[in-house]
Amino acid sequence: MINIPSTLKISFRSLRVNKMRSSLTMLGIIIGVSAVIAMLAVGSGARQRIAEQISSMGSNLLMVLPGATTSGGVRMGLGTQPTLSMADAEAILRECPAVAQIAPVHSGVAQVVQGSQNWSTGITGTTPGMLEVKDWALAAGRAFTAEDVRSASKVALLGQTVVDNLFGSADPMGQSIRIKNIPFSVIGVLAGKGQTPTGQDQDDVILIPVTTAQKKLFGTTFPGMVRIIMVEAKSSDDLYAAEKQIAELLRQRHRIGPKQDDDFTVRNLTQMMQAQEQSTKVMTLLLGAIASVSLLVGGIGIMNIMLVSVTERTREIGVRMAVGARTWDIRLQFIIEALILSLIGGAFGILIGVSGSEIVSLLAGWPTVVSAASVLLAFSFSGIVGIFFGFYPAYKASLLDPIEALRYE
């Protein structure tokens, strides 16, 4: 029967005798484990950040864009031909069963003045449905109402960035701002949303009633024109159906023939963001795989050192065999030594990897997420590497002839 405690004792004593060699052997495992943990933490942090940004943009989103004009054979791009209207938006909500809410948008950029402060920002004329479509909460005040839209009221909801630049630490509620020299009353402050995955600041915005934007700020090419229609489907399963229903309805309303091109475009924002999240997931796995190469290099280092150790301890192996040690006693001793080196190196690697992730987060301002799964994976892999690369030296040691081993100088 194999005496595990005795084998462990012999293994630890052997490693203590050669402290420098043992430390250098563990170095590869330490670097490998720490690299795996740090890379997975950075990748997981990126995925979490993108998931938060996708959530902040709203769920189950579609965007209906107007068509493109053609001048002298040159197509000018989406949005250059005004083809969408408030009536289209109302028809989409009324006649498309897969649609939960709509938010027509008529927007522009303008200089906003409050007292001695001014700020250039995006002005979004829309309806109360925008808050539901984009899952946008209010930090203070109230949203404008359907009556505000009908009467083209001069009321505004401010994003956090606008509040910071115009009011600083003062309370904006009930205050007056001027947009293109037209006074607007601040009735609410939007909760912070942060940046989109493309880096756009969602809080640098002012929401006003869409009719106010059309009639008093930006004007329209034709009555009721809007630049974009934001659409929320009832569920993620209804996105494709909503997209199809909207396309069929607008072709009918715009009297587009079977062989004519659409004068609008329906884009699925949710699928675009999910595709970006999936690509980040793949990148995380790639980073982890690259870092895992360090573990393999560390394992090869263990194998090389253990092979050297077998040669140096040939006489010791011969003595043990002469006094009754069996083949598996010798194998187990060297496997345990390799495993101990790997596990100790793995433990130090975990500490360095977690610390390194925190340092990266502080210096780069990039979120990192160290999961228990990644720590367990890296530590387990280090143990597997120790057993795998320690087996060959152990096997070679167990095949030594006792008499030849005793004669070895």
Buried (B, 14 or more C-beta within 10 A) or exposed (E): EEEEEEBBEBBEEBBEEBEEBBBEBBBBBBBBBBBBBBBBBBBBBBBBBBBBBBEBBBBBBBBBBBBBBEEEEEEEEEBEBBBBBBEBBBBBBEBBEBBBBBBBBBBBEBEBBBEEEBBEBBBBBBBBBBBBBBBBEBBBBEBBBEEBBEEBBBBBBBBBBBBBBBBEEEEBBEBBBBBBEEEBEBBBBBBBBEBBBEEEBBBBBBBBBBBBBBBBBBEBEEEBBBBBBBBBBBEEEBBEBBBEBBBEBBBEBBEBEEEEEEBBBBBBBBBBBBEBBEEBBEBBEEBBEEBBEBBBBBBEBBBEBBBBBBEEBBEBBBBBBEEEBEBEBBBBBBBBBBBBBBBBBBBBBBEBBBEBBBEBBEEEEEBBBBEEEBBEBBBEBBBBBBBBBBBBBBBBBBEBEBEEBBEBE
